[in-house]
Amino acid sequence: MDEQHQKQKNKYSIIVPTYNERLNISLILYLIFKHLQGVDFEVIVVDDGSPDGTQDVVKQLQQVYGEDRILLRARPRKMGLGTAYIHGMKHASGNFVVIMDADLSHHPKYLPGFLRKQLETGADIVTGTRYVKGGGVHGMESYAQTNKQGGKCSCANPFMAWCLRFDRVF
């Protein structure tokens, strides 16, 4: 099966936790849509009661991109980054979950490389790190692969979070 056909078969749930990200959320969502054209995905914005109007901006963006493509899953108060990712996973409909920060420390331009790396390797987890040989803050020169407990893990580019396989228990 070719890579493009496989990409179309998969669905990616991208979880973006927010707290006071009114100034960043429009840009991060625009860049996600720009870099994932032709890919089946949804973005789950988990907002922790931002007082700056982040939720209002997300609601406006839902009108542009569609409520089926941008899901707002608000929480009443600041409850922490880790629990935001877990909350987002509970609402994910994709067979892969991608976790990113809204502050552009995980740039969406790397998403196609993550998806490609997962398709090439069949990895259950794809992660970016600056801590492998050749890692850093620029480019995608270095890739590392590891097998652990029967699941494959593949490191892609620096400063990107995770792409987790959601349809397999290992």
N, C-alpha and C positions, 0 to 999 in steps of 0.2 A: 504494500500500500504506500503511495507516495506521501511526502510530508504534508502537502497542502490538503489532501483528502483526510489525513489523520487529524490535522489541526481543526478541520471543520467538524469532525466527529466528536472532539472533546469540547467541553464547556469549562470555562475558567471563572471562578468566583474570586474577585479581587477585593480584599478587605482593607479599608482605609480608615483607621481610627482618627478621630479629630477632637481637639479641644482648642478653641480659639484659633481656628484656621480659616477664618473668613477671607483673608487676603490670599491664601494659597489654594483653596479647594477648587476654584474655577480653573486655575492653571493646571493642577495635577490631573483633573478629570479631562480637560481638553487634550493633554499630552497622552493620557491612556488611550483615548479614542483615536487620536492621530496615529499612534504606533501599533495599534491592534486592529487595523482595518481588515475586514475579512475573517476575523476570529470571533467565535461565539463566546461572549463574556458578559458578566454583570459586575457592577461595582457596588459593594456594600459599604456604605459610609456609616460608621458607628460613632455617633457624637455623644460626648459625655456632658450634656447640658451646657454647652458653650454660651457664655453671656454676650459674646461679640456678634451674634447673628449668623454664625456658621450654618445653622439649620435652615434659615431663611434662604441663604444662597443656594444650598443644596436643593431645596424645593424649587427654586427658579430653574436650576440646571435640569431637574427632572422634566420640566416642561420642554426643554430643548432636546434632550437625549432620550427621554422616555422613562416612565416610572418602572418599567420592566428592566431597564438597563442600569439605572441608578436607584438603589434601594437605600432609603434612610432608615436606620434602626437606632433611634435616639434612646439614650438612657438619662435618667433624671439628674445625675450629678457626676462629678469626676470620680471614676471607679478604677482607673488604672489601665495601662496599655495591654498587659497580658490578658486581663479579663475582657477587654474590648475585642481582641482577636478571637477569643473563645465565643463571645456573644455573636460575632460576625459569622463564625463557622456554623453556628446553630441555624443561621438563615441562608446558608450557601446552598445553591442548587447545582453547582458545577461538580464535575468529577475531579477537578483540580482546584486547590485554593492557593491564591497568591496573597501574601501579606506585605503591605507597604506602609510607609509613613507619608503623611500629607505635606511634610515640610520640604519635599524634593530631595531629601537625603538618599532616597531610593528613586532614582530617575526612571520614568517610564520608557525611555529610549532603550533600556536594557531588556524590557519584557520580551520582544521577539527572540532575543538570544536565549532567554530562559526556556521559552516554549520549544525552540529548536533543539536545545541541549537535552530536554526531557525526551523529545521524540527520537533523537539520535541514540540515546543511551537506555531508554526505558526506565530511567531512574524514578524512584518513588519520591525522592526529595531532591530539589535543585536549590542550591543556596549560593549567594555571592559572598565573597569574603576578601578582605585585603590581606589576610594572614596566610596565603599560600604563595609559593614561589611565583613571581610574576604578578601577584595581586597588587592592588593599589587603588587609586582613585580614577584612573583613566583607562579607557579601552577594555577589551575583552580578550587579552592575549593568553591568559592562563586558564586552563581547565584541569581539575583534578577529580578523580573518581574514587569512590570507596564502597566496599560492600560491608554491611554490618547487619547482623541478625536476619539475614535473608533478604533484606531490602537494599536497593541500590541508592546511593547518595551521590550527587554530582555537583561539584562547585562550578559555578559559571562566572559571572563578572563581579567586580567589587561593588560594595555599597548597595546591593540589592538584597532584599530580605529572603523570602522563601517561596517556593512553588511546591506545594505538597500534593501528592497523589491522594485523592479522597475516596477512591473506589476500591481500595485494596487494604485489607487488614494484614499486618505483618508483625 
